Amino acid sequence: MYLTSEKKEEIFGSKGFQKKTTDTGSPESQIALFTFRIAHLTEHLKSHKHDYSTRAGLLRLVGKRRRLLDYLYKKDISRYRAIIAELGIRK
């Protein structure tokens, strides 16, 4: 599997998205994880153009990330701007 627990720890811990060591549910952590998964699926679809089930999963992930970003935008604009700048995501 492409997303091992070590890779998750690297995603969560290295960028400082976690508030404490066991934090995996904050919007920042989830957005970071979704961004990694979206990048991986995008690379997969570049070589497998007719993999429609993966494409549907990718679109679902993009929607989830968008909803989390919208939530963060409404809740705390400074956290939203920080996560956008850190991950290089644009609206």
C-alpha positions in Angstrom: 0.0 0.0 0.0 1.3 3.4 -0.9 0.2 5.1 2.4 1.9 3.3 5.3 1.7 4.5 8.9 5.3 5.8 8.7 4.3 7.9 5.7 1.3 9.3 7.6 3.5 10.2 10.5 5.8 12.0 8.1 2.9 13.9 6.5 1.4 14.9 9.9 4.5 15.6 11.8 7.0 17.1 9.4 4.9 20.1 8.4 3.6 20.9 11.8 -0.1 20.2 11.0 -0.6 18.3 14.3 -1.4 20.2 17.5 -0.2 17.3 19.5 1.4 13.9 18.6 -1.9 12.0 18.4 -3.8 14.7 16.5 -5.0 13.2 13.2 -8.5 14.7 13.1 -7.9 18.4 12.9 -8.8 20.0 9.6 -5.2 20.9 8.8 -4.1 17.2 9.3 -6.9 15.9 7.1 -6.3 18.5 4.4 -2.6 17.5 4.3 -3.5 13.8 4.1 -6.0 14.4 1.3 -3.5 16.5 -0.6 -1.0 13.7 -0.5 -3.6 11.2 -1.6 -4.9 13.5 -4.4 -1.3 13.9 -5.7 -0.8 10.2 -5.7 -4.0 9.4 -7.5 -3.3 12.2 -10.1 0.0 10.5 -10.9 -1.7 7.1 -11.2 -4.3 8.5 -13.6 -1.7 10.1 -15.9 -0.6 6.6 -16.9 -4.0 4.8 -16.5 -6.3 7.1 -18.4 -9.3 4.7 -18.4 -9.3 3.9 -14.7 -12.8 5.4 -14.1 -13.3 4.1 -10.6 -10.0 5.7 -9.4 -11.1 8.9 -11.1 -14.4 8.8 -9.2 -12.5 8.3 -5.9 -10.2 11.2 -6.8 -13.2 13.5 -7.4 -14.6 12.4 -4.1 -11.4 13.3 -2.3 -11.2 16.6 -4.0 -14.7 17.4 -2.8 -13.9 16.3 0.8 -10.8 18.5 0.8 -12.8 21.4 -0.6 -15.5 21.1 2.1 -12.8 21.0 4.8 -11.2 24.1 3.3 -14.5 25.9 3.2 -15.1 25.0 6.9 -11.7 26.3 7.9 -12.3 29.5 5.9 -15.5 30.1 7.8 -14.1 29.1 11.2 -10.6 30.7 11.2 -9.3 32.6 8.2 -5.7 32.7 9.5 -5.5 28.9 9.8 -7.0 28.7 6.3 -4.4 31.0 4.8 -1.6 29.2 6.7 -2.6 25.7 5.3 -3.1 27.1 1.8 0.4 28.7 1.9 2.0 25.6 3.4 0.6 23.1 0.9 0.6 25.3 -2.1 -3.1 24.8 -2.8 -5.1 27.5 -4.5 -8.8 27.9 -4.5 
